[in-house]
Amino acid sequence: MRWQGNRESENVEDARGSGGGRPPGGVRLGGGRGIGLGTILIALVAGWIFGINPLTLLGMLGGGDLGGTPVAQQSPATRPPADDTMARFVSVVLADTEDVWHEQFRQMGGTYREPKLRLFRGAEPTACGMGQSAMGPFYCPGDEKVYIDLAFYDTLRTQLGAPGDFAQAYVIAHEVGHHVQNLMGITAKVEQARRRSSEAQGNAMSVRLELQADCFAGVWAHHAQKARQILEQGDLEEALNAASRIGDDALQRQSSGTVRPESFTHGSSAQRVTWFRRGMQTGSVRECNTFEARSV
């Protein structure tokens, strides 16, 4: 991926030296009761096996409100060091998503509000609960921030079998896709519908939400390539491989040897590849409407 020398975003917060903000006596989700370490471990293990966002699990297990206030005051953040290559890489990718989505929102008659991307290690308070490195990268609509422990990229490469810088860029673009959904009001509508639905129906809605974020990541890649020719040989294959490796069926098969389609919340490997490819090929936000598709 050609990224060196490109613009870096001003929206990257480096909190890796702050030590996080874990409150004493267990994690407290906004407005909810305290959650002990045992509950956190259950959420992390279940999230890994079943592909469920552990922040969502912690909210359900603790009775908290994921849209509430931060669990603790976030420590002051700084700009990443100039010699930190990986931090510079995510800054460039974030800047590229900003350029693409500003133009897409302008064409739709709206204004794009840029998210922050916060680098952390270990644990970090968010408006959605206490984030943990074991959760992998995630987006919190409550504070409009993408959170990532850069050690996840080692996991992506060594444990999930998805190496390459464009695979890493896809991860950022997917989380920014969730921010786009939040700005468009899609996230709130899905959450409201999930509260009125059965578990199976809620899982199905989550799958469509995640696949749309994959498609939005493809939309970014399409326009970034068209404007700046960022792709090198093998880059597209890296992203498609990453999408495949983090499908619910692939993760369940790797962790337990058993695939349970009714528990899918992110989509199968084939679905994730299909929707990323659709966004990449068309570059159209309208083509990413997973909620009106008869099947995904």
N, C-alpha and C positions, 0 to 999 in steps of 0.2 A: 504494500500500500504506500503510495506516495504522499507523505504527510510532512516531512521535514521542511521547515521554512515557511509553512503556512501559518495563518493567523491563529493565535491562542486566545481562548475565551478569558474574559475577566471574571467569570462567574464560578471559578473553581476555588473552593475553600479547603485548605489543608489543615485538618485537625489531628493529624497523626502524632503530633508531639504533645497533645493535651491529655492523653490518658483516658479519654472518654468521660462519661458523666454518670456512672452507675450509682443510683441512690442506695442508701443503706436499707437493710431489711427486705430485700427483694425488689423486683421491678414493679413499678406502678404505671399502668396505662392511664391515659387521661380520664379522670373521673372514676376509674375502676378500682377494684380492691387489689391489694398487693399480691404479687405472684412470686412464689418461691423458686428456687433453683430446679427442683424436681419437675415443676410444670414447664419451665423453660426447656429442659432436656427433652421432655415429651414432645413439645412443639417442634424442636429442631429435628428430632428423629423422624417424626411423622411428616414434617415438611419435606425432608429429603426423600423419604420413601414414596410419598404420594404426590409430590409436586405441588403441595399447598404452601402458599406464602406463610412462613411462621409468624409474621406479624398478625395475620388474620387469625391463625390458631390461638395465639396468645390472647387476642381480644375475645375470642369465643370462650376460652378456658377461664379467663379472669373476669369476664363480665365488663370489660372496659369498652370505651368508645374510641375507635381508631382515628376518629377525626378530632379528638380532644387536644388538650394542651400538651406541650412537651413534658416528658417524665422528669426532666431535670434541665437546668440551664445549660445550654451548649457552651462549651469553652470557646474563647476567642480563636478564630482561625486566621491563618496567614496565607500568603501566596506560596505555591510550591517552589522549592529551590530551583534555580535556573538550570542546575546540572542534573536534575532528576528526570531522566529520559522518559520513564513510564508516565510520570505526572504530566510532562509536556505533551506526550501522545494523547492522553485523555483530554487535555485542554484543547488540543487541535481538533479532535473529533467533536467535542462539544461545540466549539466555534463553528464547525462545518454544519452541524445540525441547526444552529442558530440561523445561519445564512439561508439554509433551505426552508426552514419553517417560517421565517419572516416573510419570504416571498410567497409561500403557499397560503398563509393566512391573508396576505394582502390580496391575492387573487380571489379569495373567498369573501372578501369584504370585511375582514377582521384585522385585529392587531395581535401579534404574537408576544406573549410575555415569557421572557427567558427564565428557565429554571436554574437553580444553583446545583452544582455537583460538589459533594462533600467527601473528601478522602478521610478515612478513619482506620483505626486498628482496634480489634478486640470488640469493644462495645461503644455505642454512641446514642445519646438521647435524641429522639425525633418526635415530631408531633403525632406520630403513629405508634409510639411505644419505643421501648429500648431496642435499638438495632444491634444485631450480633453479626460478627464476621461470617459465622457458619451459615447464615441465611443466604449468602451470596449477595450480589447487587440488588437493590430495590429502589422503588420510587415511593415517596410519601406525599400524597396529595394535600395533607394538612399543612405542610410547610413548603410545598412545591420544590422539593429537593431530591436529587438522585444521590444515593449513598453507595459507596463502593470501598471495600478493602482490596487494594491492588493485589494482595496475595491470592485473590480469587483467580487471577489469570494463570497462576501456577497450577491451581486445581483444574482449571479448564483444559490446560495443556496435558498435565501428567495423569490425572484421574479420569477425566471425561474424554480424552483423546481428541481435543479440538484445538490444535495449535494455530498460530498465525496471527498477525496484527489485524487483519480484516475481521477475523473471528472476534477479536477483542473489541473492535469498533462496533460490530453488530450488537454486542452486549449493551454498550452505551446507547446506541440508537434505539434499541428495544425499550429501554427504560425511559428515554426521552419520548418514545411513542406513547407511553402511559401518561406523560405530562400533557401531550397533545390531546389525548382522550379527556383528561381532566379539564383542560381549557374549553373543550367543545361540549362539556356537560355530559359526556357519555358515561364517565365513571360514576357520577352521582346517580344517574338513572339506573345503571346496573345494580348498584348497591341497594337502592330502594326496592327494585324488583326482587333481588335475592332475599330480602327480609320477608317477603310475602310468598316465597316459594319453598318447595321441598328441597332436601339436600341434593338430590339428583338434578333437579332443575337449576339449582344454584350453581352446581359444578358445570353444567352445560353452558350457562351464561359466562362463567369465568373463562371457559375454554374460548368462547367467541371473543371475549375481551383481550385475552392474551394473543390470539391469532391476529387480531386487528393490530396490536402493537407490533407484531412481527411484520405485518404488511406495511405499516408506517415506517418501520426500519428500512424496508425495501424501497419505499418512496424516497427516503433520504438518500440511499445509495444511488438510485437512478439519477437524481438531480445533481448530486455531488460529482458523479462521474461525468455527466453532461457538461457541467460548468467548469470542472477543474481537473478532469481526467486523473482521478485518484487511484484507479485500479491498475494493478500489475497482474501478470500472468499467475493464475492460481488463486487470486484473491476471492473471486466469487465462490469457488469451490470450498474455500475456508469457511465462509459464512454459512453456506448450505450445510456443510458438515457440522458446524456448531449448532445450527438449528435442529439438525437431526439428533445430535448427541444429547440434547437437553429436552427431547420430547418425553412426555410422561411415560410412554411405554418403554423407552430406552432406560430411563432412570429407575423405573420399577424393576425391570428385568435385571439391571446391574445390582441393585440393592437387595432384592429379595428373591429374584428368580421367577416371580409371579407377576403377570400383567392383569390389572383390574380396570378395564375401560370405564366402568361406572364411577370410578374415583378420579378420573382425569380432570385436572383444572387448568392445564396449559395447552393441551392438545398433543396428539401423537407426533412422532418424528415426521411422518409423511405430511401431516397437516401443517406443521410449522414450516417445513421446506416449501410447500405449495404456496402458502400465503406470503412468505418473504419473497419468493420468486415473482408472485403476482405484482407486488409493490415495486419490485426492481424492474420488471419488464414494462409496466404501464406508467409508473410515476404519478399515478392518479389517486388522490385521496378517496374519490368516489368509488373506486374499484376495491377499496378496503372495507366496505360495509359488510362485515361478517354477520351482522345481526339480521340482515335481510336475505342472506344466502339460504337457499333451501337446505343445503347440507354443507358442512365445512370439512 
